[in-house]
Structure formats: C-alpha cells, structure tokens
Amino acid sequence: MNKFNQHDDIILNGGAADMNLVATQAAEKKLLLQTYDRHPILLTRGEGVHLFDDAGNRYLDLLSGIGVSALGYGHPAITKAIHEQTATLLHTSNLFYHQGTATLAVKLTEITGMDRVFFCNSGTEAWEAALKLARAHAGVLRAEGKNIGTRFIAMEHSFHGRTMGSVATTHKQKYREPFNPVMPDVIFVPFNDVDALRAAFDENVCAIALECLQGEGGIHPVSKEFLSAARALCDRSGALLLCDEIQSGMGRTGKWTMYQHYGIQPDVTTLAKPIAGGLPMGAMLCTEEAARAITPGMHGTTFGGGPLACAVAIAVIDEIQQSRLLAHVTEVGDYFIAQLRALATGHDSVLEVRGAGFMIGVEMKSAEIAKEVADKMLFERHILINRTSETVLRFLPPYLITKADVDETIAALSSLIADAETAQAALAEEQVHG
Ligand SMILES: *Cc1c(COP(=O)(O)O)cnc(C)c1O
C-alpha cells in the first residue's frame, strides 16, 4: 500500500504519475511540509521562453523559475550536455578527479576575475562557504598577529538563503527569528548608507556582506559610493568583501557579475541560480589571499562539482558566449527598462523602475495594486512575473526574450495597471461617500 492509498480523502486521478492539479494540491497539502504558497497551476512542459500547463495554456515566462532557466526550456545545448554526461558518468565523489571541474573553474575564474572556486549545490551553500571562508581567513590573520574579529556586517533588506548562516545574514525577521539562536555576531546596516557603514566598521569585523543588486529585497542596486567605501574599509583592515551574485550573476545584468558594472572586485563572490541551466549547483569564488585560509578537510560536500552539473554549466557559459547573450541582455534589457519608465510616467501607481539588464523591479504605490497586477498578468494574460517586498513587480526573464516579448508585456501591464488604478479610485470614492 503506498502512502496515497492511506488517505481516502485524497482522490487520485489514476496513479501518482498522472495526478491532476486538484489531486496534487490535496496530496501536497497533506504530505509536504507547508513551506510554499504555490499558484494553482500545474506546469507540464516548457519550450523556449514559454511554459505550458496541464490544460494546454501557454505562458510567456518572465521569471525563469526565479532567475534559474536563463536559457529557457528545452535548449539544445543543455539537452545535449545532459544526454552525453548521463550516458558517461554521473557521480564520482570528491575523492577522485573528473574532467569537468577544472574546465569549468577556468571559465568561471575568467568571467568573474576571481582566482579560485569551491563548487556546491545551491545558493545558500555557496553563501555558507563564503561565511566560513571569512571566519577562517580572519583566524589566519589573527594567527599572524593582526587584530581582527569575527563579526559580519550585513545589509538591511538582504537575502542570502535559508541555512543557519545565510538566515543570520538575511535581514527579514520572518526568515531569521523563528530559528534563533542563529549564527551570532552579525549586525545590519541600512543599505547604501555610507556613514552607517563607516560607523559600524571596526577591528571586530571579518567581512562586509552585500548583494550588489538586492533581489528579494526589492531590486535595489548598490551605489558606487557605498561599494567603494566597503572596498576601502576592507582593504584597510584585511576584512573580506563578500558580494552575493546568486541572483544577479551569470550574465543576468548584461555583465557576468553586477560588481563588474562598478569596476570594483570583491574578495569573495557567490553564484548559483542559472549557473547549470536548471540543475542545482552553486559556486563560491575567491581571491588567492582569501583562499589560503582553507586546507584539505576543512570544508566539503558530497555532490558539489559533480560531472553532470559541471558539464551543463560549461554548456551554459559556452552558449552565453557563442550566442553573444550578454549583448542581447543589455540591449533588450535597456529597451525593457526604457519602456517600463515610459509606462511609469503615464501611471500614478507606478513609483519607480530599477534594475539592470534582465533583473528589473517596478515599485508600485501599494501592495494591493502590485498583487492585483501580478495575479492578472499570470491568470488573465498568461505572463509569468512575481511580486517581491510586497510592492515590487519583479522581472527575471530568460536571456532569450525578444523586443516583441517586451512589447507584449508592456501592453498587458499598461492595461492591467489602468484597470487597477480605476478600481482603486472607485474604491476610494466609495469610502469617501460611504
Ligand atoms: C536565491 C538566492 C539565494 C539562495 O539560493 P538557494 O539556491 O535558494 O539556496 C542567496 N542569495 C541570493 C541573492 C539569492 O537570490
């Protein structure tokens, strides 16, 4: 008897393999840890920049599974790499060599300007590696006689993942406080407040941690002044500058990393989301100076840097380079942002458009309007976007969308925003006149 048969209130449509939406929802409600609030859509396949549900509806995907499917769905380069690698070698463990790690490390260090890489399986693991490296590096400096502590300075509205160290450096209380005590010795400063950063920084600090383009926090770019100040403070004391590029990296902003827009190199950076075309993978990259803190056995992972993930990541980087996708992201991203800004001038409910390349946020006047627009984009217009930080519409499209896809999106947004404004005005009128 399988697990489903024990629950007669869960009506299955045939076997588990062809469960419909209602049966899937009922089973998940009963059997999964209730961590997610999913949209009632059962996705069955993808093709290019489109997704399809079980009813045959087609969706234009402007979210890429939260910045993951940068090359869209069913991309031949990814499919080929997966087929070839699964037929050859899936797993080796880190006790042996395989050909993928060094090849991928050459490419990743080249595109990021870093010296060394540690491979893992997710964003939060990459960030944990960065935090552990910062603590270990400070330990080495102390052993060499330097006065440096163990404290992290993190940013307000930051997001770094869900494991204990990552939540400790993540600002949102809901993500952190239920799990207290999390990793100690973290303080938060207001993002882009140079005076606050300088005031918080002293010999206790082992690292300054930030996203150069905050994602979950509402698509806020770091100011050049703030990033320069952070770099200078770290240079003075030997503390490390950690830049989380898990959402903004791998070409999403039109450069390989967001920090490259500023011409400032961190000591440590983290990549994940789109790195292996939809397979789980993360990478922590660092300078030679930082790397000397780690010796064999100090850190590791069973699956990290496996042959399959490496083969696909190599294919992803090659494809981005060969098809000149960074230039495409810049060109179409600039167009998208310009169109959104033009839209904003005609609508009172659109406050600001922020971002770079294909990582764009549109700040709406209220959470209600943002929710209504995001929901109707999905359910009525079949265009996938999402809402972050309550009031921000977020766009993280695959790198393959065209200006025609942007035009379709702008037209849909424009009419839905106008509708939402009219509805809000009517509501306000009603309240005034009882
Ligand atoms: C998504 C994200 C993470 C966490 O990545 P997971 O793969 O979900 O662990 C960390 N930092 C940033 C900036 C992210 O966007």
The ligand as an SDF file (V2000), in Angstrom:
LIG
                    3D

 15 15  0  0  0  0  0  0  0  0999 V2000
   18.1780   32.7350   -4.2490 C   0  0  0  0  0  0  0  0  0  0  0  0
   19.2380   33.4440   -3.5290 C   0  0  0  0  0  0  0  0  0  0  0  0
   19.9980   32.8020   -2.5460 C   0  0  0  0  0  0  0  0  0  0  0  0
   19.7250   31.3920   -2.0950 C   0  0  0  0  0  0  0  0  0  0  0  0
   19.8660   30.4400   -3.1100 O   0  0  0  0  0  0  0  0  0  0  0  0
   19.2320   28.9720   -2.9000 P   0  0  0  0  0  0  0  0  0  0  0  0
   19.6890   28.2280   -4.1200 O   0  0  0  0  0  0  0  0  0  0  0  0
   17.7480   29.1480   -2.8100 O   0  0  0  0  0  0  0  0  0  0  0  0
   19.7970   28.4250   -1.6510 O   0  0  0  0  0  0  0  0  0  0  0  0
   21.0220   33.5200   -1.9560 C   0  0  0  0  0  0  0  0  0  0  0  0
   21.2800   34.7870   -2.3000 N   0  0  0  0  0  0  0  0  0  0  0  0
   20.5700   35.4410   -3.2550 C   0  0  0  0  0  0  0  0  0  0  0  0
   20.9270   36.8420   -3.6030 C   0  0  0  0  0  0  0  0  0  0  0  0
   19.5210   34.8000   -3.8760 C   0  0  0  0  0  0  0  0  0  0  0  0
   18.7960   35.4450   -4.7960 O   0  0  0  0  0  0  0  0  0  0  0  0
  1  2  1  0
  2  3  1  0
  2 14  2  0
  3  4  1  0
  3 10  2  0
  4  5  1  0
  5  6  1  0
  6  7  2  0
  6  8  1  0
  6  9  1  0
 10 11  1  0
 11 12  2  0
 12 13  1  0
 12 14  1  0
 14 15  1  0
M  END
$$$$
